Amino acid sequence: MNANDVITSYVNEVALQLPRKLRNDVAFELRALLQEECQAKADETGRPLDANMVVDVLHSFGHP
């Protein structure tokens, strides 16, 4: 599983718990936020973004 797959899986899990009319907007915003946070972590560490790094960021966001 690559970094984008991990983010997509997390966003989908969150979206399934939301009312249908909010899912697309919240999923879009959450995906953008997670991508920004993950890229910031990659930049901070000087390493390319990978699935393990994404999992670390997701732990700080909590269970979907």
C-alpha positions in Angstrom: 0.0 0.0 0.0 1.4 3.4 -0.9 1.0 6.7 0.9 -2.0 7.8 -1.2 -3.7 4.5 -0.7 -3.4 4.9 3.1 -4.8 8.4 3.0 -7.7 7.3 0.7 -8.5 4.4 3.0 -8.6 6.7 6.1 -10.7 9.4 4.3 -13.2 6.7 3.1 -13.6 5.4 6.6 -14.3 8.8 8.0 -16.7 9.7 5.2 -18.8 6.5 5.8 -19.6 7.8 9.3 -20.9 11.1 8.1 -24.3 12.1 6.8 -24.5 11.4 3.0 -24.9 15.1 2.1 -21.6 16.1 3.9 -19.4 13.2 2.8 -18.0 14.6 -0.4 -17.1 18.1 1.0 -15.6 16.7 4.2 -13.7 14.0 2.4 -12.2 16.5 0.0 -11.1 18.8 2.8 -9.8 16.0 5.0 -7.8 14.6 2.1 -6.3 18.0 1.3 -5.4 18.5 5.0 -3.8 15.1 5.4 -1.8 15.5 2.2 -0.5 18.8 3.5 0.4 17.4 6.9 2.1 14.4 5.4 4.1 16.4 2.9 5.2 18.8 5.8 6.4 15.8 7.7 8.3 14.5 4.7 9.9 17.9 4.2 10.7 18.1 7.9 12.5 14.8 7.9 14.1 15.2 4.5 12.7 11.8 3.4 10.3 11.0 0.6 6.7 10.5 1.7 5.9 6.8 2.3 3.1 4.8 3.8 4.7 4.5 7.3 5.0 8.3 7.5 1.3 8.6 6.6 0.4 6.1 9.3 2.3 8.2 11.9 0.4 11.3 10.8 -2.9 9.5 10.9 -2.2 8.3 14.5 -2.2 11.9 15.6 -5.6 12.4 13.9 -7.1 9.4 15.7 -9.3 6.6 14.8 -11.6 7.3 11.8 
